[in-house]
């Protein structure tokens, strides 16, 4: 029997794969590949797979041609290629004319959703939408009702695009199905509801946060997808330049003080904090977090999920954490005076505190704390560093090309060559694939502390930091554009609305 080490796209007849149930392939560890000159070619991992391939070949009146493969090679191929065997649009075409008001009963505990192909039309449609979202690396799915239509959009690399417009008639059934999966009340349509779904999609463990709100034309659902295995990244992977990475590492190895990460919603602040915790976590340190919600499980770290309904807020959670003898505390967000005050007291009593704020740049974080009611001298004593950030789309490496900068681009950078993506199948014609951070790091030294104590405005603090070599968000972005990581257009897109060069 011939042995294979890998299974490539060209080895597969995808239309044939669709005919074989996923459950059959997984149970028997057999990956059907193609029909070829009277033979049914398939990759098998053991004798059971050979027998299964023999049974399949009889069904198609073909002779079996087994290829021997390692179990991990077979399973990887099953997950990869069955994930390609259908999109939401195809499912929508297939179920047109069926009873679209059919909704499943209670959703069972995690089974791979690719196995649920024979269930009710609405279930198959939602499964296909989720499957397509994972395949396209979407971070969010939006189900949006309007007067005469229903739209499904996905956010990929920070940009929303429409993927489907199902008939308006299935709106209630689709939302009800989402509610059932998230253990929400399907009879309650007047109030917002939040829930969670945990699924296996193509062998990947996906955590989905569900938010449903009532609108004029029906309930609107947004599903945030989190890949539990791919959530944790190293500090060196977030996009920091070497100098800022060294500075941040220095701050993280302090025994006390507050380190803030700032930026708007969706700018990657939480990912950076997780990367920071991951870099300093050791058996010798007691690290506890209070988050809303807990997005990724961190091994060896105590994590508290905020629940305001029972009085468990950031402030009360933080107060309780201090009785647990922590070395490092991570607070998901400083939203009010009470949380800020406790965080500062914790930092002043020998704890390293990491948290986030919603501000446009690093220097504005100081003003925000003072506006919350924190005394300037306390801010100056406790704050040790602020990292502002944004996320920019990175150029697709599969269709990356060089070009000569335009006159408009030369206003911002001096370079003879820039890079862009032409658009290909890998990036769905967008020219971008994935995202990276751009950063601005403000170190709170003695001079900045004095300015804070003197109630100096944030722009003056920023100007001082710039004179000492601080790299601004936009400057860091342009530097990455020159290196071919992103484009000038992308840097301008994420910074132009709220950024004024100091």
KOLPADREN-198173 format. One line per 4 residues: number of its first residue (from 1); for each residue z, y, x of C-alpha. Coordinates in steps of 0.001 Angstrom, whole numbers. Last residue first. Layout:
N
NUM> Z,Y,X  ...
END
This chain:
502
502> 17859,66546,1626  14893,64918,-78  15296,65081,-3858  15502,61721,-5636
498> 15863,60985,-9314  12400,60337,-10635  10559,60093,-7313  12531,57202,-5796
494> 11327,53966,-7416  7689,54946,-7941  7412,56850,-4648  8393,53713,-2711
490> 5852,51660,-4697  3019,54099,-4011  3858,54136,-300  3434,50358,-265
486> 5728,47446,651  6491,45193,3645  3541,46342,5769  5641,47845,8581
482> 4411,51341,7634  5558,50708,4046  8978,49548,5292  9410,52847,7166
478> 8316,54692,4026  11078,52935,2073  13742,53771,4669  12641,57411,4540
474> 12821,57381,729  16312,55921,634  17546,58285,3341  18261,57302,6946
470> 21559,58717,8274  21114,60071,11809  24046,62432,12376  22151,65444,10996
466> 21410,63371,7915  25146,62727,7420  25849,66469,7583  23063,67178,5077
462> 24493,64527,2744  27951,66077,2858  26381,69464,2083  24478,67915,-847
458> 27671,66262,-2142  29579,69539,-2578  32602,70286,-360  35997,69697,-2008
454> 37901,70535,1223  39338,66997,1229  35815,65616,924  34602,67821,3801
450> 37506,66666,5973  36717,63055,5213  33055,63652,6145  34102,64973,9579
446> 36570,62118,10108  33962,59415,9359  32826,58061,5973  29658,56119,6809
442> 26792,56849,4399  24120,54166,4204  20789,54687,2450  18847,51560,1525
438> 15541,50062,456  15767,46563,-974  13197,43792,-1246  11136,42376,-4093
434> 8859,39406,-4782  5068,39147,-4856  2904,42260,-5164  -892,42586,-5326
430> -737,42381,-9134  -3554,39852,-9700  -1183,37143,-10920  652,37245,-7549
426> -367,33709,-6479  -3730,33919,-8249  -4819,36928,-6244  -4518,40720,-6091
422> -5852,42896,-3284  -2365,43447,-1864  -1764,46560,231  -1256,47573,3860
418> -1304,50785,5872  -3120,51781,9075  -3388,55025,11024  179,56067,10308
414> 1941,59396,9795  3846,59221,6532  4507,61334,3446  1628,63793,3277
410> -586,61100,4838  -290,59171,1562  -2089,61938,-360  -4868,62103,2252
406> -5404,58362,1829  -4197,55819,4408  -6823,53543,6048  -6664,49943,4890
402> -5201,46602,5925  -5118,43599,3573  -2496,41306,2009  -3861,38674,-384
398> -1527,35719,291  1333,37810,1708  1786,39637,-1641  3137,43113,-822
394> 6817,43573,-1641  8055,45223,-4822  10737,47835,-4228  14418,47550,-5172
390> 16757,50531,-4852  19924,51125,-2821  22834,53412,-1994  25469,52061,429
386> 28752,53987,614  31377,53616,3360  35074,53956,4209  36592,55370,1008
382> 40406,55202,918  41769,58322,2599  38946,60695,1585  39089,59559,-2044
378> 42871,59976,-2046  42555,63489,-550  39927,64413,-3143  42200,63437,-6071
374> 40625,60889,-8401  39874,62346,-11845  36605,60630,-12753  34777,63715,-11450
370> 36369,63053,-8037  34991,59511,-8036  31554,60730,-9120  31464,63462,-6443
366> 32077,60879,-3716  29426,58552,-5147  26940,61463,-5018  26815,61146,-1207
362> 25202,57685,-1402  22334,58516,-3741  21425,58373,-7427  24807,57244,-8760
358> 25931,54285,-10900  28912,52887,-9017  29601,49486,-7477  32587,47689,-5905
354> 34070,46164,-2767  37801,46534,-2000  39376,45563,1348  43124,45341,821
350> 45987,46799,2843  48001,49024,492  45581,51974,594  42705,49812,-598
346> 44740,48529,-3551  45785,52085,-4495  42121,53104,-4418  41063,50186,-6634
342> 43959,50927,-9051  42848,54572,-9379  39164,53722,-9794  39921,51183,-12544
338> 42132,53700,-14420  39693,56593,-13933  36727,54777,-15469  33658,52664,-14812
334> 34174,51198,-11329  31884,48165,-11425  31969,44468,-10566  35273,44757,-8713
330> 35367,42658,-5523  38736,42181,-3850  39313,41003,-269  42591,39895,1302
326> 44187,38805,-1968  47919,38036,-2507  47545,36962,-6163  49708,39795,-7569
322> 46946,42307,-6747  44557,40259,-8891  46620,41083,-11996  46041,44828,-11594
318> 42333,44232,-11005  42054,42205,-14191  43868,44911,-16166  41559,47626,-14772
314> 38312,45662,-15069  39263,44762,-18635  40958,41661,-20056  42286,43057,-23348
310> 41305,40105,-25519  38080,41671,-26809  37572,43395,-23410  36680,40058,-21751
306> 35967,40439,-18003  35133,37165,-16211  37425,36492,-13244  36138,34834,-10049
302> 38263,33138,-7375  36180,32397,-4250  35913,28993,-2559  32420,28322,-3857
298> 30763,31382,-5370  29480,30890,-8928  26732,33355,-9738  26480,35979,-12494
294> 30147,36377,-13476  29775,38898,-16318  31214,41494,-16178  33084,40804,-12942
290> 36568,40595,-11419  36467,39051,-7948  39017,37317,-5711  38787,36588,-1974
286> 41663,34953,-76  40583,34787,3553  41430,32114,6168  39062,29551,4664
282> 36173,31927,5368  34026,34249,3242  32741,37266,5188  28968,36738,4868
278> 29088,35300,1340  31095,38283,138  28427,40647,1504  25585,38596,-18
274> 27415,38677,-3354  27798,42456,-3034  24093,42849,-2219  23109,40743,-5244
270> 25416,42849,-7419  23755,46093,-6313  20190,44839,-6834  18676,47987,-8386
266> 18713,46622,-11932  21005,49295,-13363  20892,52459,-11256  22209,52735,-7684
262> 25421,52551,-5696  27218,50045,-3456  30777,51114,-2618  33036,50017,235
258> 36729,50808,-281  39352,50534,2462  41433,47803,4107  41273,44898,6550
254> 37909,45889,8000  35373,43124,8593  33140,44290,5757  32847,47786,7240
250> 31578,46438,10573  29085,44164,8827  27831,47239,6952  27286,49141,10202
246> 25476,46173,11798  23232,45808,8739  22574,49553,8740  21364,49421,12362
242> 19258,46289,11825  17410,47563,8755  18717,46227,5454  16269,44198,3340
238> 18517,41854,1320  17864,38876,3609  20183,39706,6534  23149,39762,4159
234> 22421,36154,3275  21239,35079,-145  22994,33435,-3068  21206,33278,-6409
230> 18655,30616,-5550  20616,27615,-6795  21950,29225,-9989  18570,30661,-10971
226> 19494,33546,-13265  17382,34443,-16292  18265,37437,-18494  17249,36895,-22143
222> 16691,39938,-24355  16587,39515,-28126  15672,42014,-30850  16758,41398,-34433
218> 14676,42753,-37290  12347,45647,-38019  14846,48516,-37906  16827,46941,-35058
214> 19782,44509,-34843  20838,43523,-31305  20749,40186,-29467  21771,39746,-25826
210> 21429,36372,-24108  22401,35591,-20522  20468,32582,-19203  21686,30287,-16399
206> 18917,28132,-14903  19439,24870,-13000  16002,23930,-11651  14528,20454,-12230
202> 11493,21833,-14073  13755,23839,-16351  17321,22576,-16644  19245,24790,-18991
198> 22422,26823,-19400  22486,29296,-22270  24833,32242,-22622  25911,34589,-25403
194> 26039,38159,-26623  25840,39409,-30223  25020,42796,-31761  25965,43206,-35441
190> 23971,43140,-38680  22261,39741,-38442  25247,37383,-38577  24155,34100,-40220
186> 22914,32585,-36933  26357,32993,-35327  25895,32420,-31586  26113,29193,-29575
182> 23427,30371,-27086  20991,27575,-28001  21622,28176,-31710  21108,31921,-31282
178> 17768,31428,-29476  16624,29155,-32309  17684,31741,-34867  15662,34401,-33026
174> 12563,32170,-33131  13054,31276,-36801  13549,34905,-37806  10384,36039,-36004
170> 8115,33142,-37017  6359,35117,-39791  5451,37966,-37402  2828,35707,-35824
166> 3265,35315,-32029  2160,38127,-29667  2444,36708,-26121  2640,37583,-22440
162> 3271,41324,-22421  4209,42833,-19047  7436,44410,-17796  7793,45437,-14128
158> 10941,44806,-12035  9473,41990,-9945  8456,40174,-13144  9877,41389,-16448
154> 8566,39346,-19358  7314,40484,-22771  7167,38711,-26130  5837,40847,-28985
150> 6217,40404,-32748  3957,42217,-35160  3710,44133,-38418  6701,46497,-38370
146> 7897,45679,-34859  10030,42859,-33419  10648,42550,-29649  11509,39306,-27852
142> 12137,40416,-24253  12383,37834,-21437  14071,38892,-18193  14068,38031,-14470
138> 10588,36493,-14473  9688,34242,-11524  6263,33380,-13088  7119,29653,-13341
134> 10603,30449,-14637  9194,32697,-17375  6507,30130,-18246  9149,27436,-18793
130> 11243,29761,-20931  8226,30684,-23087  7182,27002,-23312  10689,25991,-24418
126> 10623,28762,-27034  7282,27519,-28398  8316,23866,-28346  11515,24646,-30226
122> 9612,26714,-32784  7100,23898,-33335  9759,21194,-33905  10242,18577,-31173
118> 7625,16405,-29458  7506,18295,-26159  11257,18200,-25435  11025,16665,-21956
114> 10086,19962,-20289  13432,21251,-21530  15300,19137,-18941  18424,18076,-20730
110> 21430,20227,-20788  23847,19631,-23715  22226,19271,-27141  21017,22116,-29306
106> 22405,21961,-32853  19650,21755,-35447  16120,22719,-34727  14244,25390,-36635
102> 11191,24858,-38807  9872,28170,-40193  6568,27738,-38366  5530,24754,-40504
98> 2275,24004,-38721  -869,26103,-39104  -796,27420,-35551  1274,24981,-33474
94> -1360,24213,-30825  -2453,27801,-30252  1153,28933,-29757  1720,26034,-27345
90> -1275,27193,-25316  39,30774,-25274  3501,29635,-24189  1949,27894,-21187
86> 1193,24245,-20464  1221,21577,-17766  2225,23716,-14797  5905,22756,-14897
82> 4795,19120,-15090  3207,19732,-11699  6243,21056,-9850  9007,18945,-11371
78> 7043,15692,-11035  5843,16611,-7535  9396,17313,-6311  10571,14051,-7860
74> 7852,11992,-6115  8426,13638,-2705  12214,13210,-3065  11776,9505,-3926
70> 9609,8877,-798  5992,7971,-1553  3898,4775,-1782  448,5118,-3337
66> -352,2824,-6277  -3950,2115,-7406  -3759,547,-10875  -6988,-724,-12493
62> -8177,1098,-15609  -8323,317,-19344  -6364,3519,-20104  -3379,1750,-21684
58> -3633,-1014,-19063  -3404,1593,-16265  -184,2940,-17734  1454,-505,-17754
54> 463,-1094,-14103  1775,2378,-13172  5106,1460,-14769  5183,-1829,-12823
50> 4522,15,-9542  7207,2594,-10398  9758,-163,-10954  8812,-1609,-7572
46> 9739,1623,-5810  8803,5246,-5119  5401,5471,-6806  2439,7864,-6494
42> -377,7230,-8971  -4117,6588,-8990  -5583,5028,-12134  -8733,3288,-10981
38> -12197,2923,-12516  -13871,5417,-10200  -10937,7877,-10069  -8418,8769,-12761
34> -5762,11138,-11405  -2211,11668,-10119  408,9888,-12236  3791,10493,-10552
30> 6047,7446,-10903  9819,7457,-10520  10226,5178,-13567  12693,7335,-15506
26> 11194,10583,-14217  7578,9745,-15125  8492,8322,-18545  10691,11361,-19381
22> 7842,13696,-18397  5550,12086,-20980  2016,11200,-19711  -880,13013,-21442
18> -233,16334,-19684  -728,14607,-16299  -4327,13818,-17301  -5167,17489,-17882
14> -3568,18265,-14506  -5759,15895,-12469  -3699,16104,-9267  -4566,15470,-5618
10> -6047,18986,-5225  -2665,20540,-5957  -1020,18641,-3113  1312,15616,-3013
6> 3071,15157,324  4063,12316,2655  1727,9601,1317  1848,5852,2096
2> -1013,3392,1404  0,0,0
END
